[in-house]
């Protein structure tokens, strides 16, 4: 484990992370806790949330808040409770997301809508509800995006639309909130090991091997790769970075979507 997690980089900071009970977002939560932050993770599944909090509390201060990002009032309540427990927020991570591979003609309107509601509406709700708790110089928002925001991919029309929306929310809020000192950036992970998304998109060992060979860095990313980028963007070291889409994908985007989809057998 990198020493950056033990450096106190976020000592005294308070972070709220949506979708924080699993995957990349839980990895970010663990990194933040180890760096000295008080962390509140949000999710819909109470059992999953409680288990994740127990793990985080082995490393520092953490709590969970069950809420649906699609419901604005629910997010308002969760963020208010977080502030009452830990004080003003310094960092918001919007990581709640949905995905399933399906062609446009094999996808229902409700299926398309559900992904946009979780990703786009959920990101807006969390940002909008968090602003009153974040409104100060040095605060920041990190929105978790995906290569589908700028690389059209077959079987991913819903995710392409949703993540493009997330990135435009990032850019717009960076303009609107910069005057009060709030920075807003996106992180775009590529293929990351041991995540639900990659388990769905590349379920077989053969597919993973083909994908690995297609990547310029010849390996899948790790949750630590993403959490270290999140640590940097949340820290004072990134104090002049806002409105950026920070890609961490091992070079995947350099190849375009065609070669990657070919490797995945799509």
N, C-alpha and C positions, 0 to 999 in steps of 0.2 A: 504494500500500500504506500502510495506516495506521501512524502512528508508534508505536502501542501495541506493535507487534511488535518494535520496536527499543529498548524502554524498559528491558530487563533486569528486567521484572516477575516473572519466575520464575527469576532468576539463582540457581544452586546447587541448584535443585530437580531431582528425578528423577521421570520420568513413565513409566508403562507403559500402552500403548494397544492394546486388542484390536481386530481388524479394521482395523488401522492402515495397511495397505498401499494403500488406495484411498479415494476419495470423501470424505465429510465427515470421517471419522476421520483420513485423511492430511492434510487441511487443518488439523485441530486439531494434529496432530503437527508440521507445519511452523510453525504459530504458536507452539507451545511452544518449539521449538528456537530460533526467532528471538528469543524472549523470555528466552533464557538457560538453559533447562532441558536436562538430558540426557534423551534420549527413547529408549525401547525400544518398537518397534512389533511387533505380533504378527499372524500370519496363517498360513493353511495352505499357500498357494502360494509355494514357495521363490523361484522366479524373480521373481514379482511383488514379493515382500518385498525381495529384493536390489536391484531397480531403485528401489523407493521409498526404501530406505536411502541409496543413492547420491545421490539428489536431496536428501534431508534433510541429508546431510553437507556439502553446499555451504554450508549456513547455520549449522552448529554440530555438536554431538555427538549421534550417533544410532547405534543398532544394531538388528538384527532378531532375533526369536526365533520360529522356526516351531513352532507348536503348535495343536492342535484344542481350542477352548474347551469342547467337549462331553466331553472327557476330562480328569478332574480331575488325575490324575497327570501328564499332559502339561503342564497349566497350572502345577502345583507346580514342576516342573523348570524351566520357562521363567522363572518369577518368581524362583526361587532363583538362576538364572544371571544375571538382570538385577541382582539385589542384589550378587552377587559382583563384577560389572563396575563398577557405579556407586554402590553403597551403598544405604542404606535408601530405600524409596520414599516419595515425598510425594504423588503423584497417580496414581490409577488411572482410566482411561477405558474403560468397557465399551461398545464400539461394534460388535462382531461381530453380524451380523443376517442374516436370510433373508427373502425376499419373492418372490411371484409372484402375479399376479391370477388368481383362479379362483373360481367359485361353489362353495358347500359341496358340492353334489351332483356337481360336476365335479372334486372333489379327493379324492385317495386318503387313507387313514388315515396312510400313511407320509409323504405330503406335508405333512399337518397336523402330524404329529409332528416332522418335521425342522425346521420353523420354530420350534416351541416349544423344541426341544432347543438350537438355536443361540442363540436370544434369551433364554429364561428360564433353562434349565440352564446355558448358557454364562455368563450374567451372574452367577448364583450361584457357579459354579465359580471364576470369576476373582476375585470379591469374597472368597469364603471362603479361597482359596489365598493371596490378597494380604494378608489381615489381619495376619499375623505380621510382614510387612515394612512395614506402614503404621501400626502401633499406636503413635501418638504425637499429641500436640496439634498441630493445624495441617495434618494430612494430610487428604486428601479423595478421594472417589469421585464420578465423573460417569458416570451411566448414560444412554446415548442411547436415547430413547424415540421415540414417533411419535403423531400425532393419533388414530390408530386405538385408542389406549389408552382414550380417553373418547368418541370419536365412532364409533358403529357404521357400518361401510361395507360395502356389498355387494361381493362378490369378495375380501373381506379377513378372513374369519372367523378364519383362523389367526393373522394379524398382530394383529387386535384382541385375541384371547386372550393372545398372547405379550406384547404391549407393556403391557397391563393388568397382567400378572404382573410385568414389569420395574418398573413404577411402584410396585407394592406392595412389592417387594423394597427399593426405594429408601426408602420410608417406614419400613419395619420396621427396616432396618439403621441408619437415622438415629436411631431410638429406642435400639437396642441398643448402638450404637458411640459415641453422643454422650458417654458418660461418660469415655471415654479420649481425647476430643478429635478424633475422626474425623468429618468432615462428609460427608453422602451426599445428592446431588441428582440429578435427572433433567433432561436437555435434550430438548425436543420440537421438532425442526425441522419446518417446513412444506414446501412444494414448493421444492426447492433445485436450481438449475441444474447441469447437467453431472454428474449422479449416476446410478448404475445404477438406483436405485429409480424416479426420475422418467422415465428412458428407457423403463422397462417400463410404467409407469402412463400415461404420456402420450407415446407414440412419434412422433406426427405433429405437424407444425407447426400444423395447424388446431386440434388438441386443446390444444396449449400456448397458442395465442392465446386460446381460449375460457377456459381456466383463468386466464390472466393478467387478463382482463377481469372475472372473478368475484372476484378477490382485492381486498380493501379497499385495499391499498397498490399495486395495479395492476402488480406485478412479481413474478417469482420471486425467492426468496432466493439468496444466494451462500454458498459455503463460508466466506468471510470473515465473513459475518453470524454463522454458528454458532461459528466459532473465536474470535471476539471475546467472545462470551458465555461460552465455555469458559474463556478467559483470565481473565475477571472472576471466575467461580465458583471457579477454582483458586487465585486470588490471596488475599492477606490482606484485600483490600477486601471480600471476601464472608465474613469470618470468623464472622459470626453467622447465616449462612444454611445451614440443613440441613433435609432432608425436603421440599424444594420441587420442584415440577414446573415448570420454567422454559420457557415456550412462546415460540418464535421462529418465527412462521409467517405474518407479514404480514397477520394478521387472519383467516386461513383458518377457524379454529375458531369465529369469531363467526357464520359462515354456516351451520354444521351440515354434515353430510355430503351431504345431498340435492342442494344447488345445485352442489357440487363434482363429484359423480358425474354430474350432468346435463351439466356442461361437458365431462366426460371421455367422454360418450356411453355411460354405463353405466346 
